[in-house]
């Protein structure tokens, strides 16, 4: 049993008459109380960050008040505990206060004294929890910023969504291209959740042979199939109490999808060859690089499983939508690689920065990290400029052509990067670039660029 967060005071006293009298006093004051006759097991029933206070007698059979205080403070040293006794000996009072008791009440005591002490303790508890929540939020934001580097609008929005979803129990569907960082997001959801102390189990469904995928996921009993000589605990069962990350879910067969749907609905798993239903307390985070709705329409993915998974979707923006994050990430990974290899860090030159901004990054962050590693090692860099759909493109060298050509490429890249930002008119675009509108029109024509061809839609270029 878990004590409800709505309970404000847990009152423990083995004397039924005194327990009833104190309960009435607290109840008449509008406080929600839980009266108990013994202290044993109370600490295990209090949820994390419980917002109430404990009032306990000291002299009780079994576990006494000082033992309870020690047990409570072992799991939360800031929980207010008020101790009461009818003996009133000074050494016991001193021992209780040194042990961290919030207050010490000697029987008989006035009701007002009890109420005043309880209310002050509740106010302190609220303040402690507010500060704890703020510290955790700041820590989470810092941790997310370190994991998901960048300041573009799409990545800021993603960090906000992760922070909001991490605190819930909801299963999550992560959508993102190859190399976009789906496992990084899944780990962040786990580490910022109440399950952070439980296991995080990652499995790539696309890397599993069809013959072993069910055994890997659900486990099996001895004799379940040829070669099954002993029991195997599946990934779902192994993740109990934590999070299971299932990548490339689109590669699962329709038969396995049926079992996954049942598991998500019932939170029970049955090993292959077994009859026992094993209850699960897990969060499932699935990830895909495909459009599952389209796959469902084509009969390659179960529609009911898609709708079950799509309750809390998280889309990871591809690197080409993140603007100058590519530069920040590249320098971040390059500096990490330089430190790892014991080499001095290299600074990006203007032409190199321009080429990085121009690149479409079909392999996303994974491709960028590999390029940054080569850059840190002083190797020549050539970026694969294939389209996101996998169609081939021209390779892009980090430094190419003479000075004049590099300057032209740099100018074109800067204008193209500014075109990717929201502008209501050519005038605002020219102001952002710091050049007259006529000069901007000339440069747009020279480089084959057009304001009207951007995502801003058709615009009045005569503005």
Secondary structure, 3 states (H helix, E strand, C coil): CCECCCCCEEEECCCHHHHHHHHHHHHHCCCCEEEECCCCCHHHHECCCCCCEEEEECCCCCCCHHHHHHHHHHHCCCCCEEEEECCCCHHHHHHHHHCCCCEEEECCCCHHHHHHHHHHHHHHHHHHHHHHHHHHHHHHHHHHHHHCCCCCHHHHHHHHHHHHHHCCCCCEEEECCCCCCHHHHHHHHHHCCCCCCCCEEEEEHHHCCCCCHHHHHHCECCCCCCCCCCCECCHHHHCCCCEEEEECHHHCCHHHHHHHHHHHHHCEECCECCCCCEECCCEEEEEECCCHHHHHHCCCCCHHHHHHHHHHEEECCCHHHCCCHHHHHHHHHHHHHHHHHCCCCCCCCHHHHHHHHHCCCCCHHHHHHHHHHHHHCCCCCEECCCCCCCCCCCCEECCCCCHHHHHHHHHHHHHHHHHCCCCCCHHHHHHHHCCCHHHHHHHHHHHCCCHHHCCCCCCCCCC
